[in-house]
Amino acid sequence: MNHKIWLSSPHMGGAELDFVHDAFDTNWIAPLGPNVDAFEADLATYLGEGVHVAALSSGTAALHLALIVLGVGAGDEVICQSMTFSASANPIAYLGATPVFVDSEPDTWNMSPEHLERALRDRQRKGKRVMAIIPVHLYGMPAKMDQIMAVAERYGVPVVEDAAEALGSTLDNRHLGTFGDMAILSFNGNKIITTSGGGALVSRNPDWINRARHLSTQARDPAPHYQHSELGYNYRLSNVLAGIGRGQMKVLEKRVCRRRANYNWYHDLLGQVDGIVFQPEGPGARSNRWLTALLADPLDTPDGLSREDLRLALESDNIDSRPLWKPLHQQPVFAHYPYYGEGISDALFNKGLCLPSGSNLEAADFDRIRLGLSPLIDSQSVMTHAVNRL
């Protein structure tokens, strides 16, 4: 069998080992250390807008701490985009709060500002206390942040951007992760850059970031002995893994450019096939195209081609692809919580597919992908158009 072509695998740049070796040579193996400080500084400089950064063990940990910092607790509510991975909502439940799910809009596939306002108005009418809003930049695509922030401001609710998939994306030349009151990043192994496992909390409010750092190191009081006055967490990123992150930051822009080139290749390959459309990039948006995602509508595609036909054709040659996130309001664990929408995210899930998008894909990999899909598409001229794109 041919080797596995993964959806999005880690891609080292070469400098990572230098920072890791330095951690070993100086015996900074314990959590925290120079690499953590430098990685936080690199991220803050890259994002701009005067942000501060706390490097943490995962994006989920970052979101958990963000909600704690905002005072979310049992009985409160947090509005969350439904079209996303479960990690966007799990921390809400950790705190005993209620997730309220909001549908997507068709322009970017992200949180609908219209349904967000509907949800806020209705929760307020019912006497509920909404403590935060979590929009997600799906697959790196910028959400309509200007509209979302305007709605949030009208209702006085802070926004925590879930930019786990969106490092390197911009909206109106401003980096995602700098629009909300806070934001979270992920450096999981499949993200555009990785620290193996890791994440970060971002905010322009230094007090919030310092608070998160304190909580992430078991909330230890400043005493010569181990003393704790509140519940803490073991959420800090290690100095060794931060070294990987420092090396990855050196190639971040190259990774963005390569993933955008992947998208262009797929668009050339399939963009003119009836019934196939790709996740759109709105005005002023520059997506990192972490994953290239498309919709295949069997009512319009040749011979009723579906996303499952595409997925199974790739799977038959050991090529990884994946349906879009199943909306959280459809997930068994969350199905009983409130939802505001009109089925846009449901339709996206039913028709959507994420294609192999790693920045380390090679020409032979693209040849296999093209050959795997070619029997399903009517026009051979469409299929050969992208052969020399990369």
C-alpha positions as CSV (number, residue, x, y, z in Angstrom):
1,M,0.0,0.0,0.0
2,N,1.1,3.5,-0.7
3,H,2.3,5.6,2.2
4,K,-0.3,7.6,4.1
5,I,-1.0,11.1,3.0
6,W,-2.2,12.9,6.1
7,L,-4.7,15.7,6.4
8,S,-2.2,18.0,8.2
9,S,1.0,16.6,9.6
10,P,3.8,18.4,11.5
11,H,6.4,20.2,9.4
12,M,9.7,21.1,11.0
13,G,11.8,23.9,9.7
14,G,15.3,22.9,11.0
15,A,15.9,25.5,13.6
16,E,13.7,23.8,16.2
17,L,16.5,21.4,17.4
18,D,18.9,24.3,18.1
19,F,16.5,25.7,20.7
20,V,15.7,22.2,22.1
21,H,19.4,21.4,22.3
22,D,20.0,24.7,24.1
23,A,17.4,23.6,26.7
24,F,19.2,20.4,27.2
25,D,22.6,22.0,27.3
26,T,21.6,24.5,29.9
27,N,19.4,21.9,31.8
28,W,16.3,24.0,31.4
29,I,14.1,20.9,31.2
30,A,11.7,21.9,33.9
31,P,8.6,23.8,33.0
32,L,9.2,27.5,32.2
33,G,12.6,28.9,31.2
34,P,14.2,31.1,28.6
35,N,12.4,29.4,25.6
36,V,9.0,30.1,27.1
37,D,9.8,33.8,27.7
38,A,11.2,34.1,24.2
39,F,8.3,32.2,22.5
40,E,5.8,34.5,24.2
41,A,7.7,37.5,23.1
42,D,7.9,36.2,19.5
43,L,4.2,35.6,19.4
44,A,3.4,39.1,20.8
45,T,5.7,40.8,18.3
46,Y,4.2,38.8,15.4
47,L,0.6,39.5,16.4
48,G,1.2,43.2,17.2
49,E,-1.6,45.5,18.5
50,G,0.1,45.7,21.9
51,V,-0.9,42.1,23.0
52,H,0.5,40.1,25.8
53,V,0.8,36.3,25.6
54,A,0.9,33.4,28.0
55,A,2.2,30.1,26.6
56,L,0.2,27.2,27.8
57,S,-0.1,23.4,27.5
58,S,-3.0,23.5,24.9
59,G,-5.5,25.8,23.3
60,T,-8.2,24.1,25.4
61,A,-6.3,25.2,28.6
62,A,-6.1,28.7,27.2
63,L,-9.8,28.9,26.7
64,H,-10.5,27.4,30.1
65,L,-8.3,30.0,31.8
66,A,-9.9,32.8,29.6
67,L,-13.3,31.9,30.9
68,I,-12.1,31.7,34.5
69,V,-10.4,35.1,34.2
70,L,-13.8,36.5,33.0
71,G,-15.5,35.1,36.0
72,V,-17.6,32.4,34.3
73,G,-19.1,30.0,36.8
74,A,-22.0,27.6,37.4
75,G,-25.3,28.9,36.1
76,D,-23.7,31.4,33.7
77,E,-24.0,31.2,29.9
78,V,-21.4,31.4,27.2
79,I,-22.3,31.8,23.5
80,C,-20.2,29.6,21.2
81,Q,-20.1,29.0,17.5
82,S,-21.7,25.7,16.7
83,M,-19.5,24.9,13.6
84,T,-16.3,24.0,15.4
85,F,-14.4,21.3,17.3
86,S,-15.7,20.3,20.7
87,A,-12.7,21.9,22.5
88,S,-14.3,25.3,21.8
89,A,-17.2,24.4,24.1
90,N,-15.8,21.8,26.5
91,P,-14.3,24.5,28.9
92,I,-17.7,26.1,29.2
93,A,-19.0,22.8,30.6
94,Y,-15.9,22.3,32.8
95,L,-17.0,25.4,34.7
96,G,-20.6,24.3,35.1
97,A,-21.8,27.0,32.7
98,T,-24.3,26.5,29.8
99,P,-23.1,26.7,26.2
100,V,-25.5,28.5,23.9
101,F,-24.8,27.6,20.3
102,V,-25.0,30.0,17.3
103,D,-25.2,29.0,13.7
104,S,-22.8,30.0,10.9
105,E,-23.4,32.5,8.1
106,P,-22.7,31.3,4.5
107,D,-20.1,33.9,3.6
108,T,-17.2,32.6,5.7
109,W,-18.9,29.6,7.4
110,N,-18.3,31.3,10.8
111,M,-20.5,32.7,13.5
112,S,-23.5,34.6,12.2
113,P,-23.6,38.1,13.7
114,E,-27.4,38.1,13.0
115,H,-28.0,34.9,15.0
116,L,-25.6,36.1,17.7
117,E,-27.7,39.2,18.3
118,R,-30.8,37.1,18.2
119,A,-29.3,34.8,20.9
120,L,-28.2,37.7,23.1
121,R,-31.5,39.4,22.9
122,D,-33.4,36.2,23.7
123,R,-31.1,35.2,26.6
124,Q,-31.4,38.7,28.0
125,R,-35.2,38.6,27.8
126,K,-35.1,35.3,29.7
127,G,-33.0,36.7,32.4
128,K,-29.9,34.7,31.7
129,R,-26.4,36.0,32.4
130,V,-24.2,35.7,29.3
131,M,-20.6,36.1,30.3
132,A,-18.7,35.6,27.0
133,I,-18.9,35.0,23.3
134,I,-16.6,32.5,21.5
135,P,-16.4,33.0,17.7
136,V,-14.2,30.6,15.8
137,H,-12.1,31.3,12.7
138,L,-12.9,28.1,11.0
139,Y,-10.0,26.4,9.2
140,G,-8.2,29.8,9.4
141,M,-10.9,31.8,7.7
142,P,-11.5,35.2,9.4
143,A,-15.0,35.5,10.9
144,K,-16.9,38.8,10.5
145,M,-15.2,40.2,13.5
146,D,-16.2,43.9,13.0
147,Q,-19.9,42.9,13.1
148,I,-19.4,40.4,15.9
149,M,-17.5,42.9,18.1
150,A,-20.2,45.6,17.4
151,V,-23.0,43.2,18.6
152,A,-20.9,42.2,21.6
153,E,-20.3,45.8,22.6
154,R,-24.0,46.6,22.3
155,Y,-24.8,43.9,24.9
156,G,-21.6,44.5,27.0
157,V,-20.4,40.9,26.6
158,P,-16.6,40.2,26.2
159,V,-15.4,38.2,23.2
160,V,-12.8,35.4,23.3
161,E,-11.6,34.7,19.8
162,D,-10.9,31.0,19.1
163,A,-8.0,31.5,16.7
164,A,-6.7,27.9,17.3
165,E,-6.7,27.3,13.5
166,A,-5.9,30.8,12.4
167,L,-2.4,31.9,13.3
168,G,-1.1,33.7,10.3
169,S,-4.5,34.8,9.1
170,T,-5.4,38.5,8.8
171,L,-8.4,40.7,8.4
172,D,-7.9,44.2,7.0
173,N,-4.1,43.6,7.6
174,R,-4.6,42.9,11.3
175,H,-3.8,39.5,12.7
176,L,-6.6,37.3,14.0
177,G,-6.3,36.9,17.7
178,T,-6.1,40.7,18.3
179,F,-9.8,41.6,17.7
180,G,-11.4,40.1,20.8
181,D,-10.9,41.0,24.5
182,M,-9.0,37.7,24.6
183,A,-8.0,35.1,22.1
184,I,-6.6,31.6,22.1
185,L,-4.1,29.9,19.9
186,S,-3.3,26.2,19.4
187,F,0.0,24.5,18.6
188,N,-1.3,21.0,18.4
189,G,0.6,18.6,16.1
190,N,-1.7,19.3,13.2
191,K,-1.7,23.1,13.3
192,I,0.1,25.4,10.9
193,I,3.0,25.5,13.4
194,T,3.3,23.2,16.3
195,T,5.0,22.7,19.7
196,S,3.9,19.0,19.6
197,G,1.2,20.0,22.1
198,G,0.6,23.6,23.3
199,G,-1.4,26.7,23.1
200,A,-1.5,30.4,24.1
201,L,-3.7,33.0,25.6
202,V,-3.6,36.4,24.1
203,S,-4.9,39.8,25.4
204,R,-4.1,43.5,25.4
205,N,-4.9,43.4,29.1
206,P,-1.7,42.5,31.0
207,D,-3.5,41.9,34.2
208,W,-5.6,39.1,32.6
209,I,-2.5,37.5,31.2
210,N,-0.7,37.6,34.5
211,R,-3.7,36.2,36.2
212,A,-3.8,33.3,33.7
213,R,-0.1,32.6,34.2
214,H,-0.7,32.5,38.0
215,L,-3.5,30.1,37.6
216,S,-1.6,27.9,35.1
217,T,1.2,27.2,37.6
218,Q,-1.1,25.8,40.3
219,A,-2.0,29.2,41.7
220,R,0.9,29.1,44.1
221,D,1.0,32.1,46.6
222,P,4.2,34.1,46.9
223,A,5.5,32.3,50.0
224,P,8.7,30.4,50.8
225,H,6.6,27.2,51.4
226,Y,3.9,25.8,49.1
227,Q,0.8,27.7,49.8
228,H,-2.4,28.0,47.7
229,S,-5.3,30.2,48.4
230,E,-7.3,29.2,45.3
231,L,-7.7,26.4,42.8
232,G,-4.9,26.3,40.3
233,Y,-4.0,24.2,37.2
234,N,-0.9,22.6,35.6
235,Y,-1.3,24.4,32.3
236,R,2.1,26.0,31.5
237,L,4.0,25.1,28.4
238,S,7.3,23.4,29.0
239,N,10.6,25.1,28.1
240,V,11.6,22.2,25.8
241,L,8.3,22.4,23.8
242,A,8.6,26.2,23.7
243,G,12.0,25.7,21.9
244,I,10.2,23.9,19.1
245,G,7.8,26.8,18.9
246,R,10.6,29.3,18.6
247,G,12.0,27.4,15.6
248,Q,8.5,27.1,14.1
249,M,8.0,30.8,14.3
250,K,10.9,31.3,11.9
251,V,9.0,29.5,9.1
252,L,5.4,30.5,9.9
253,E,5.1,32.8,6.9
254,K,6.5,30.1,4.6
255,R,3.9,27.7,6.0
256,V,1.1,30.2,5.3
257,C,2.2,30.7,1.8
258,R,2.5,27.0,1.1
259,R,-1.0,26.2,2.5
260,R,-2.4,29.0,0.4
261,A,-0.7,27.5,-2.6
262,N,-2.3,24.2,-1.7
263,Y,-5.7,25.9,-1.8
264,N,-4.9,27.4,-5.2
265,W,-4.0,23.9,-6.6
266,Y,-7.2,22.4,-5.4
267,H,-9.2,25.3,-6.7
268,D,-7.6,24.9,-10.1
269,L,-8.3,21.2,-9.9
270,L,-11.9,21.3,-8.8
271,G,-13.1,24.9,-8.8
272,Q,-14.9,24.6,-12.2
273,V,-16.7,21.4,-11.4
274,D,-20.4,22.0,-11.2
275,G,-21.7,21.8,-7.6
276,I,-18.3,22.1,-5.9
277,V,-17.5,25.3,-4.1
278,F,-14.7,26.2,-1.7
279,Q,-14.7,28.1,1.6
280,P,-14.9,31.7,0.5
281,E,-12.4,34.4,1.5
282,G,-14.3,37.6,2.3
283,P,-13.4,41.3,1.7
284,G,-10.2,42.2,3.5
285,A,-9.6,38.6,4.6
286,R,-6.4,36.6,4.1
287,S,-6.8,33.1,5.4
288,N,-3.9,31.0,6.3
289,R,-5.8,28.2,4.6
290,W,-4.9,25.8,7.4
291,L,-7.2,23.3,5.8
292,T,-8.6,23.6,2.3
293,A,-12.4,22.9,2.6
294,L,-15.0,22.5,-0.1
295,L,-18.7,21.7,-0.4
296,A,-20.0,19.1,-2.9
297,D,-23.7,19.4,-3.5
298,P,-25.0,16.1,-5.1
299,L,-28.0,18.0,-6.6
300,D,-25.5,19.9,-8.8
301,T,-22.4,17.8,-9.2
302,P,-21.7,15.4,-12.1
303,D,-23.6,12.1,-11.4
304,G,-24.7,13.3,-8.0
305,L,-21.1,13.3,-6.6
306,S,-21.1,13.7,-2.8
307,R,-18.5,14.6,-0.3
308,E,-18.5,10.9,0.8
309,D,-17.7,9.9,-2.8
310,L,-14.7,12.2,-2.7
311,R,-13.6,11.0,0.8
312,L,-13.9,7.3,0.0
313,A,-12.1,7.7,-3.3
314,L,-9.1,9.3,-1.4
315,E,-9.4,6.7,1.4
316,S,-9.0,3.9,-1.1
317,D,-5.5,5.1,-1.8
318,N,-4.6,5.7,1.8
319,I,-5.2,9.5,1.5
320,D,-6.6,11.2,4.6
321,S,-9.6,13.7,4.2
322,R,-12.3,14.5,6.7
323,P,-15.9,15.9,6.8
324,L,-16.3,19.4,8.2
325,W,-16.8,19.6,11.9
326,K,-20.1,18.2,13.0
327,P,-22.0,21.1,14.5
328,L,-21.9,21.1,18.3
329,H,-25.7,21.4,18.6
330,Q,-25.8,18.1,16.8
331,Q,-23.3,16.4,19.1
332,P,-24.9,14.0,21.6
333,V,-23.0,15.6,24.6
334,F,-24.3,19.1,23.7
335,A,-27.7,18.4,21.9
336,H,-29.8,19.5,24.9
337,Y,-28.4,23.0,25.0
338,P,-29.9,26.1,23.4
339,Y,-29.2,26.7,19.7
340,Y,-30.0,29.7,17.5
341,G,-29.8,29.3,13.7
342,E,-31.4,28.2,10.5
343,G,-29.4,25.1,9.6
344,I,-26.5,26.6,7.7
345,S,-23.9,24.7,9.8
346,D,-25.9,21.5,9.3
347,A,-25.8,21.9,5.6
348,L,-22.1,22.6,5.7
349,F,-21.5,19.4,7.6
350,N,-23.6,17.4,5.2
351,K,-21.8,18.6,2.1
352,G,-18.3,19.6,3.4
353,L,-14.9,18.0,3.1
354,C,-11.4,19.0,4.3
355,L,-8.7,18.0,1.9
356,P,-5.1,17.1,2.6
357,S,-3.4,20.4,3.3
358,G,-0.1,19.9,4.9
359,S,2.7,22.3,4.0
360,N,5.0,19.3,3.6
361,L,3.0,17.7,0.7
362,E,5.2,16.9,-2.2
363,A,4.6,16.7,-6.0
364,A,4.1,12.9,-5.9
365,D,1.4,13.4,-3.2
366,F,-0.5,15.8,-5.3
367,D,-0.2,13.4,-8.3
368,R,-1.8,10.7,-6.1
369,I,-4.6,13.1,-5.0
370,R,-5.3,14.1,-8.6
371,L,-5.4,10.5,-9.8
372,G,-7.6,9.5,-6.9
373,L,-10.2,12.1,-7.7
374,S,-10.1,12.0,-11.5
375,P,-12.4,9.0,-12.1
376,L,-15.2,11.0,-10.2
377,I,-15.1,14.1,-12.3
378,D,-16.6,14.4,-15.8
379,S,-14.2,16.8,-17.4
380,Q,-10.7,15.5,-17.8
381,S,-9.5,18.9,-18.9
382,V,-10.5,20.2,-15.5
383,M,-8.5,17.5,-13.8
384,T,-5.3,18.2,-15.8
385,H,-5.5,22.0,-15.4
386,A,-3.7,21.9,-12.0
387,V,-1.0,19.4,-12.7
388,N,1.8,21.9,-12.9
389,R,0.4,24.4,-10.4
390,L,3.0,23.5,-7.6
